Amino acid sequence: MIAAGPLLAKTGESFINSLIDNFWIVLVLKVALVLGFVLIAPIGLIWGELKIMAHMQHRLGPMYAGRFHGIGQPIADGIKLLQKEDIIPTAADRWVFGLAPGVVLVPYIALFIVIPFGPTIFAENLDIGIFYALAITAISVIGILMAGWASANKFSLIGALRAAAQLIAYELPLILAAVAVVMQAGTLSMVGITEAQRHYWFVLTQPVLFVIFLISTLAELTRTPFDMPVADSEIIFGAYTEYTGLRFAFFMLAEYAGILAFSAIASVLFLGGYLGPPIIGHVIPGFFWMSAKIGALAFVIIWLRVTYPRLREDQLQRFSWVVLIPIALLDILLTATCERDRRWGPAPRRPMEPAASAGSLDRG
C-alpha cells in the first residue's frame, strides 16, 4: 500500500500519490480533503464577512454565539436552517426544484480538485486545469435556471433569467483574461501557470486583465454591485425566493464557496499561487501564501459589497459588452505580439528580389 518511492513528491505530483499507491484509497482521501475544505472554509468566510461588514459600518456584528466575537454565529445559522421546515410550492416541479441546489453547489466542489495549494498539495494536476476550472464554474447557471423555472414563481423566473444573462455576459471577459495569462505562461496546467511566475507575478504584466477578472468574478457570483438577480427590493430574492431550510443553505454555501474558488483561480493566474515574493517566498510554506492570497481577495470582494450601490441591469450589460470585452481583446492582441517577439524574436524580413531588366522579359 505504501509507495516504494520517496515520500516527498516532486513538483506537479500530488503528495497523496507519493505516499499511497492504492487507487481507491487515494481517491477516497482526495475526495475527503476537497469536501472537507469546501464545507469548512466557507464557514470561516461567512463569519469574516459578518465582522468585516460590521466594522466598516461602525457596528459590532455578532458577539455572543461562540463567545469570542460571535465566532460560532455561522454554525448557529446552519443549525437554524436545518431545523426549518422544507417547503415546496404546490405548483413547483418537485424533481427539478430539489436538484437545483446540488447543481449549483457541486461545480464549486469539483473545481477545487485542480487548485494547487503547494507544489505537491492538490488533488489532480490536469494538463487542461484552467480550462477545466472555468468550464465547470459555468455549470452553476444551469442550476440557477432550474431553480427559477421549477419554483413556479414569476419573481424567481425573472431572477433566474437575469442571472443567466449576467453570467453569459461576464463569462466572456473572465475567459479572455485567463487566455492572455495562458499565452504568457505557455501552459493550461494550474501548477504550470504558478511555476511560470517564479521570477515575477503576472499581475505586474497584466494589471488591466487582473482588474477585469475581479470585476467579472463579482458578476459571476452575483455580488454587489452586480447583485441584480437577487435584488430584494425588486424581485424578493430572485431564483431562491421559494427555497427554505437545507436547500436554501446549499445556495448560500455555493455563494461563499464560489468566492473562495474564484479567489483561488485569480491567485493562480495573477498572484503567483502558492509562490511567495522572490526574496522571502521560501521562508513561509506555499500553502500559507496561497491561503493568504485567497483571504486577501475574498476581503476585497466583501469590501466592495459594503462600498458600492447596485447597478441597473442595462448598465451591467453595457459595461461588459462595450467596455470589458473590447479591452480584454486588445490586451490579448498585445500579449500575443509581445510573446511572439520574446520567444521567437522579430519576424524576419524577406530579402528584396532584384528588379527584372527590360531585356529579360518574355516577349513571347
N, C-alpha and C positions, 0 to 999 in steps of 0.2 A: 504494500500500500504506500509506503514512504518511498519517494523517488530516490534513485541511486545517485543522481547528480548532486551538485552543490545546492545547499539550502538557499543561498542568496541568488535570486533570479536576476537575469540580465535585463537591461533596459528594453522595454517593449514586450516583456514576458510577465504574466501575472504571477505574483508571489505564491498564490494558491496552487498553480500548476507546478511550481518548482518544489512544493512540499509534498503533494499527493498526486499519484498517477492513476487513481481510480476515477473514471469519468463521472459516475453518478454521485460520488461523494463531493467531487469538485463542483458539480452542477448545483447540488443542494446548498453547499456553503456559499457559492456566489449569489444564488437567489436569496438566501437568508440575509446576507450582508446588504444587498441592494434594497430589499424590502425593509430591513431594519433602519437603514439610513433615511429612506423616503418617508417612513411612517413616524420617525422620531424627530428628525431635523426640522420639519415644518412646525412642530410644536414650539420649539425654541424661537423660530422666526415669528410666530404669532405673538408670543409674549414680548419679543423685541419690538414689534410694530406697536403694540399697545403702549409700551413705555416710551418709545421714541416719539410717537404722536402726542402723548400726554405732555412730555417735557417741551415739545415745540409749541404746544398750545397753552403752556403755563398752567397745567393741572397735574394731579398726582397719578391718575390712572389706577389700575388695580394695585391694592396694597395688602389685602388680608388673606386671600387664598394662597396657601403655601407659606404664610408668614413673611418670608423675605421678599418684600416689594411685589407681592402678588405673583410669585413665580409659578404657583400652581393654578393660575387662572385658566390657561388653555386646557388643562386636564379637567378642571371643573366644568368648563364649557362642553367638552367632549362627553362627559358623563351625563350632563343635562340633555344633550342631543340624543344620546342613546335611550334615555327614558321617555322621550317624546313619542307621541302616537304617530305611526306610519300611515299617513292619509293618502289615498289615491283617488283622484276625481272620478266620478261615475262615468263620464264620457271619455275618459282617457284610454289610450291603447296601453293596456297593462304591461305587456311584454316589453314594448319599446320604452315605456316610461321607467320600468325597472332596470333596463340595461344601460340607459343613457349615462348615469353617474360612473359606471365602470368604464365605459368607452372614453370618457373624459379623463379619468384618473390613470388608467393603465399605460397610456403612451408616456407619461412622465416617469412612471416607474421603469419602463423599458429603456428610456433614454439614458438613465444613469449606468447602464451596462457598459457604455463606451466612454464615460467620463473618467479621465485619469487623475487621481489624487497624488500620484507619485510615479516615478519611472516604472515601478512594478505594482502599484496599487490601483488596480482596475479589474473589472470582470473580463472584458474582451477588448483586444486591440484590433479592431476591424480596419482593413485597408481602405474602406469607404466610410470611416467613422463619422465625419462631419456630414456627409450625405445622409447617412442613416439617422443621425440626430435631428437634422432639420426636417427630414421627411416624416419621421414618426410623430413629431410635435404637431404636424398638420392634421393628424387623425382626430385630434380633440374637437375640431369644428364639427365633425360628424356627430359626436355625442351631444354637442350643444343644439344642433338642428333636431336631433332625435328628441331631446328634452322639450324643446319648444313646440314641436309638432304634436307629440304624444300627449301633451298636457291639456289639449282641447281648451286653450285659453288664448284669446287674441293678444293679450299683453305678452304672454310667453312666446307666441309665434313671432310677434314684432321684434322682441328682444333677440330671438334666435336668428332672424334674418339680418338684423343689424350686426350681430356678432360675425355671421358668415361673410357679409360684405366687408367688414373691417379686417377680418383675418386674411381674406384673399388679397385685399389692397396692400396690407403691410407685410404679407409673406414675401412679396417680390423684393422690396428693398432689403429685407432681412437676408434673403438668399444672395442677393447681389453683393452685399457687404462681405458675406462669407466667401464668395467667389474670388474676390480680389486677394484675400488672405491666403486662400488655397493656391492661387497663382504665385504668390510671393514665397510660400513655403515649399511648393513643389510636391505636395502630398495631400491626400484626403484623410490620412490617419490622424486621430486626435493626439496621440503620443508624438507622431512625426511633426505635427504643427507646433507642438510645445517645444520639442527639441530644436526646431529651426530658429527659435528665439533665444538661444543661449547667449548670443552676443548683444542683442537688443530686442526689446519687445516691439511687436508690430503696431502698438498704439502710437509709437513715435513716427512711423512711416505712413500710417493710415488713420490719423486722428479724426478726419471727417467721417470715414466709414464707421469708426467706433461710436461716434455720436448717433449716426443713422441707425446702427444696430441697437443701441439703447432705446431710441425712440420707438423703433419697430417692436422691441420687446414689450414696452409698455402697452402698445396697441394689441399685441398678441395676447397679453394677459388681461386685457380689458381693465387696466388700472388707470386711475386718474392721471392725466386729464383725458384719457381715452376710454372712459367707462360708460359710454352711451348705451351699450347693450344691457346694462344693469342699472340704468338711471332710475332711482327710486321715485323721483319727483315726476317722472313721465310714464314709466311702464312698470311700476312697483319694484320688481327685482328681475325683470327680463325672463329668460328661459327657465329660471329657477324658482319662479313665483309659487308654483304648486307643490314644491318639494318640502318635506319635513323630515325631522329625525335624522337617522343614519344616512339616508340618501343625500340630504342637504349637507351633512358633514363631509361626504365624499367630494362634493363640488368645492367646498371650502378648502379641503385638503389638497385638491388638484390645483387650486389657485396658488397656494403657498409652495407646493412642490414645483409648480411652474416657475415661480420666482427664483427658486434655487437652481432649477435646471437651466434657465436662460442666463442666469448669472455665471453658472459654471461654463457654459458654452462661450460667453463673452470673455471670461478669464482665459480660456484656452486660446481663443482666436487672437486676442489683442494684448493680454497682460502676462503672457508667458506661462500660464497654467501653474504648474507646481514649481516653476523656477523662480528663485528669488532674484533680487538685484545682483548684477555681476560681481560686486566686491564682497558683499556679506551674504549672498544667497546660499552658500554652502554651510553656513553656521547653523541655520534652522532647517529641520527636515522639510521636504517638499509638501507633505500632507498639510502642515500648518500654513505654508504660504498659500496653497490652494484654498484652504478653508478661510483664510483671512481675506483673500480677494473676493470670494463668493459673498462673504459677510459685508464687505465694503460696497459691492454693487447692490446687494439687497437693501442696504441702508439708503443708497441713493434713490432706489425705487420707492421706498417708504417716504423719504424726504419730499419727493416730487408729488406724492399724494397729498401731503399737507400743504404744499405751496401753491399749486396751480388749480384754477377752476376748470370745470368740464367744458370741452369744445362742443360746437354744434356738429351734426352729422355731415353736413356739406363741407364744413371746414376741414374735418378729418379726412374725407376722401380727396379733396383738392390738395391738401398738404402732401399726401402720399404720391398721387399721380403726377402732380405738376412740379413738386419740389424735390422730394426724396429720390424718386426713381431716376430722373434725369441726372442728378448729382452723382448717384451711385454708378450710373453707366459711364459718365465722364471719368470718374475715378478708376473704373475698371480699364478703360482705354489708356489712361495714363500709366497705370500699373503694368499693363501688357507691354507698353512701349519701353518702360524703364527695365523690366525684367528681360526683355529681348536683348537690349543693349548690354545689360550686366552679364548675361550668360553666354551670349554668342558674339558680342561686340557689334558695332555698327554694321548695317547691311553693306556688303562690298559693292562698289560701283563697277558697272560693266565697262570695259575699255571701249573707247570710241573707235569705230571702224573707219579706215581711211576712205575718203570720198572717191568714188569711181571716176576715172578720167573719161572725157568725152569719147576718146577713141576706143574705149573698152566696152562701150555699149553695144549690145547686139542689135544690129540694124536689120537683121533677119530679112 
